[in-house]
Amino acid sequence: MVGAAGSALVPITARAAAGDTSASVAQDPALPLEVTLHVNGKDKRLSIDPRTTVLDALREHLKLTGSKKGCDHGQCGACTVLIDDRRVLSCLTLALAAERQEITTIEGLATDDRLHPMQQAFIDNDAFQCGYCTPGQIMSAVACVKEGHANSEADIREYMSGNICRCAAYPNIVAAVKQAAPEIMKG
């Protein structure tokens, strides 16, 4: 092969086989990388495949199973976590991209023996049935309030629409968000 400037182009695989370790040679994706994730206020050092998502790092490496793997395509919201207080679909976010950022999971919301106001509101309003989507719903609801989108039932429905509840507990979820919003906003 010949490049535009007339120089020979050698495929990366051929260079790697010849022992070329220059930056142009891609790292073997099967090799683990060291990453430090800041999860629920604590640094967690992991050795992971570079293709590992935040969801898989949480569930498989850190054993934090609150975030659920629903569709694994970013369509259901069951995997929602907060990264630097932004709601994020953890099934679509590479763990490497979340390094040096604060990841908050459902396990990190409560303080000491006290539930987060949104967790308590979900219980008070029976805002779950089977419970599978509940962690993602709660994380998204916290973000909805902090983003300033809990001013009306219509706003809550709109800004929570990325989280699917197959049991259809939507009216109770809206009631929970309305109940928790004032306490979250003052805190």
C-alpha positions in Angstrom: 0.0 0.0 0.0 1.2 3.5 -0.7 0.0 6.6 1.2 -0.8 10.0 -0.3 2.8 11.3 0.2 4.2 8.2 -1.5 5.2 6.5 1.7 4.4 2.8 2.3 1.5 2.3 4.7 2.0 -0.7 6.9 -1.1 -2.1 8.6 -1.2 -1.6 12.4 -1.4 -5.4 12.8 1.8 -5.9 10.8 3.6 -3.3 12.8 2.4 -4.8 16.1 3.6 -8.2 15.0 7.0 -6.7 14.1 7.3 -5.4 17.7 6.4 -1.7 16.9 5.1 -0.2 20.2 4.6 3.3 18.9 1.5 5.3 19.9 -0.1 4.5 16.5 -0.4 0.8 17.5 -3.8 0.3 19.2 -3.7 -1.4 22.6 -5.1 -4.9 22.6 -8.7 -4.4 23.9 -8.5 -7.7 25.7 -5.8 -6.3 28.0 -7.1 -4.9 31.3 -6.6 -1.3 32.2 -6.3 0.2 35.6 -9.0 2.7 36.5 -10.1 4.4 39.6 -13.7 5.2 39.9 -15.1 7.5 42.7 -18.3 5.7 43.7 -20.5 6.8 46.5 -17.7 8.9 48.0 -15.0 6.3 47.9 -12.2 5.6 45.4 -12.4 2.1 43.9 -9.4 0.8 41.9 -10.3 -1.7 39.2 -8.5 -3.6 36.5 -11.1 -3.8 33.7 -11.4 -4.4 30.0 -11.4 -0.9 28.3 -14.9 -1.7 26.9 -16.4 -2.1 30.3 -19.4 0.1 31.0 -20.1 1.9 34.2 -23.0 -0.5 34.8 -20.9 -3.6 34.4 -18.1 -2.1 36.6 -20.7 -1.4 39.3 -22.5 -4.7 39.1 -19.7 -7.2 38.2 -16.6 -5.6 39.7 -17.9 -3.7 42.7 -20.9 -5.9 43.5 -23.2 -2.8 43.7 -26.3 -4.5 42.1 -28.8 -1.7 42.7 -28.5 -0.3 39.2 -30.3 -2.8 37.0 -29.4 -4.1 33.5 -32.8 -3.8 31.8 -32.5 -3.4 28.0 -28.7 -2.8 27.9 -29.4 -0.3 25.0 -30.2 2.9 26.9 -33.9 2.7 26.3 -35.4 1.8 29.7 -33.5 3.8 32.3 -33.2 1.0 34.8 -29.4 1.6 34.9 -29.6 5.3 35.7 -26.9 6.6 38.0 -25.7 10.1 38.7 -22.3 11.1 37.5 -21.3 14.6 38.8 -25.0 15.0 39.7 -26.1 14.4 36.1 -28.3 11.5 35.3 -26.5 9.0 33.1 -27.5 5.7 31.5 -24.7 3.6 32.9 -25.2 0.9 30.3 -24.0 3.3 27.6 -21.2 5.0 29.5 -17.7 3.5 29.5 -16.1 3.2 32.9 -13.0 4.9 31.6 -15.0 8.0 30.7 -16.3 8.2 34.3 -12.8 8.2 35.9 -12.2 11.3 38.2 -16.0 11.9 38.4 -18.3 11.3 41.3 -20.6 8.3 40.6 -23.6 8.1 42.8 -25.7 4.9 42.8 -28.9 4.0 44.7 -26.7 2.5 47.4 -25.1 5.9 47.9 -28.2 8.0 48.4 -29.0 7.1 52.0 -26.9 8.7 54.8 -26.2 6.6 57.8 -29.5 5.0 58.8 -31.7 7.6 57.1 -33.2 7.1 53.6 -32.8 9.9 51.1 -36.0 11.9 50.8 -36.8 10.4 47.4 -36.3 6.9 48.6 -38.7 7.6 51.5 -41.2 9.3 49.1 -41.2 6.2 46.9 -42.1 4.1 49.9 -44.7 6.5 51.2 -46.4 6.7 47.8 -46.1 3.0 46.9 -44.3 4.2 43.8 -43.1 0.7 42.8 -44.6 -2.7 42.2 -42.1 -5.3 41.1 -39.3 -2.9 42.1 -37.0 -3.7 39.1 -37.0 -0.2 37.7 -37.1 1.5 41.1 -33.4 2.3 41.6 -33.2 3.9 38.1 -36.5 5.7 38.7 -35.3 7.1 42.1 -31.9 8.2 40.6 -33.7 9.9 37.7 -36.2 11.5 40.1 -33.4 13.0 42.2 -31.9 14.5 39.1 -35.3 15.7 37.8 -35.7 17.7 41.0 -32.2 19.1 41.1 -32.5 20.1 37.4 -35.5 22.2 38.3 -38.0 20.1 36.4 -40.4 19.1 39.2 -42.6 22.2 39.1 -45.7 20.5 37.7 -47.0 17.0 37.1 -46.6 17.5 33.4 -42.9 18.5 33.8 -42.2 15.5 36.1 -43.8 13.2 33.5 -41.8 14.7 30.7 -38.5 14.7 32.5 -39.0 11.2 33.9 -40.1 9.8 30.5 -36.8 8.1 29.9 -37.5 5.6 32.7 -39.9 2.9 31.9 -42.0 1.1 34.5 -43.6 -2.0 33.1 -45.9 -2.2 36.1 -47.3 1.3 35.3 -46.8 2.9 38.7 -46.4 6.3 37.0 -49.1 8.2 39.0 -47.4 7.0 42.2 -43.9 7.9 40.9 -45.1 11.5 40.1 -46.6 11.8 43.6 -43.3 10.6 45.1 -41.4 13.2 43.1 -43.8 15.9 44.2 -43.5 14.9 47.8 -39.7 14.8 47.9 -39.0 17.9 45.8 -39.4 20.5 48.5 -37.0 18.7 51.0 -34.4 18.1 48.3 -34.5 21.7 47.1 -34.0 23.0 50.6 -31.2 20.6 51.4 
